[in-house]
Amino acid sequence: MNSNMSELCEKFVSSSYIQQGIQARKAHETKLRLLLQHRKLPEDGWDDLTIELVLQELSVMDSNNFPGNCGVGEREARIASQLVARRHYRLGHGIGRSGDITAIQPKAAGSSILMKVTNSLALDVIKICGVTSVKSCFVVPVATGMSLVLCMLTMKQQRPKAKYVLWPRIDQKSCFKSIVTAGFEPVIIENVLEGDELRTDMDAIKAKIQELGSENILCILSTTSCFAPRAPDKLEEIAKLCKTSDIPHLVNNAYGLQSSKCTHLLQQAARVGRVDAFVQSTDKNFMVPVGGAIIAGFDKSFIEEISKMYPGRASSTPTIDIFITLLSLGSHGFKQLLQTRKEMYVYLKNALVQCAEKHGQRVLQINNNTISMAMTLNYDGAESSATEIGSMLFKRFVSGTRVISKESGIKSICGHNFQNFGAHSNSYPCGYLTAAASIGMVKEDVDVFIARLDKVLTKFQNGRPSPEGVAEKNLKPPSEETLI
């Protein structure tokens, strides 16, 4: 409120009251000024009113909200439903321009500021997570799989003759399909078993480079965050190999920002070798709705090239979600979430160990995976029937677990056959159940899960036929029963 407005207001209300209101308004404005000046997360989270005031201030800078605006183009950010308009704070122009997702829009100064600030906040939070030498990033309104496609298509511009992507096997469909969608031929590198862990077969990668020729390989697509019993790839060794072989290195870091182990691997890999880009999901790391990712890297110019590869403008919804969430948390709030997640990993693992021992099972020793864990499901020849445990848990409102049998047959994905898909291996020694300690988990989640798992395992054991009768008698589906 300028001085003229305040003087007019004082004709209706006491000047002392007006000055109080002005001071309160200035407090909100100071927060915004510091945000624009430093481009980093505030230490303490903002209240909802401040965030809404900022979004409204940015919204009125977009042409669709100008008083008396006359739009005669084919895209004027007209919004038919007021519910939709309010949901998006009347920010209807999206982000970027037709040739660059991070470009400024003449019609949308407010949306452009929002995009630039959010990308700066994303960069700051990646550094907070542990990747301190990251140089650039941007929020993209597609999930991890399509973001990997965007990265590979950008690499193609620099390596037009390349046709292969070396891919240490990770049994998650979207990352594998991203290679095929981008138009490349995946070269599957099977993992090797080290104790209970499935680890990267570096000798197999080196042999494939020698066989195919480095100039014919677009990149090595490695993975940090994954389901147990697979451990993160040996990023440092891969990065060194990529550097000496002159092969780009793309990292699928889907939910790795929440893990200091994964971010340490990224930081070290970039220090000792080559990491061209790494991609992380917004929903998995920041608890926002599905639909966004952050593409980041250690070479600012290359990350800019990826942003220019995105065709057309983009939805601003993931950007708005990240902007609101990060400002609500502040750096202190986000760091607390990271610390709590670590504590929940230990709490969940200890509880799962006790439950497993009670039922004659054990928790696999996957020391390099600090998010996901697995418990054996050894039932004397009834491993295939153990998948019933997954459906029994789901009926009891337990989501997120995976039950993998010792032998689950062949699954075809994009013309490629995978033996025992889901286990990251053609022949893992046992069946198992996975559970993950992800960001936002609380003790109540663990306690309820363990209680229901205990009840399910007891019911499964009691209803299981004897080993001699497994071949003749199929297990009946579990009946509905009261939730614990």
Secondary structure by P-SEA (a helix, b strand, c coil): ccaaaaaaaaacccaaaaaaaaaaaaaaaaaaaaaaaccccccccccaaaaaaaaaaaaaaccccccccccccccccccccaaaaaaaccccccccccccccccccccaaaaaaaaaaaaaaaaaaaaacccccccbbbbcccaaaaaaaaaaaaaaacccccbbbbccccccaaaaaaaaaccccbbbbbbbcccbbbbaaaaaaaaaaaaccccccbbbbbccccccccccaaaaaaaaaaaacbbbbbccccccccaaaaaaaaaaaacbbbcbbbbbccccccccccbbbbccccaaaaaaaaaaccccccaaaaaaaaaaaaaccaaaaaaaaaaaaaaaaaaaaaaaaaaaaaccccccccccccbbbbbbcccccccccaaaaaaaaaaccccbbbbcccccccccccccccccccccccccccbbbbbbcccccaaaaaaaaaaaaaaaaaaaaaccccccccccccccccccccc
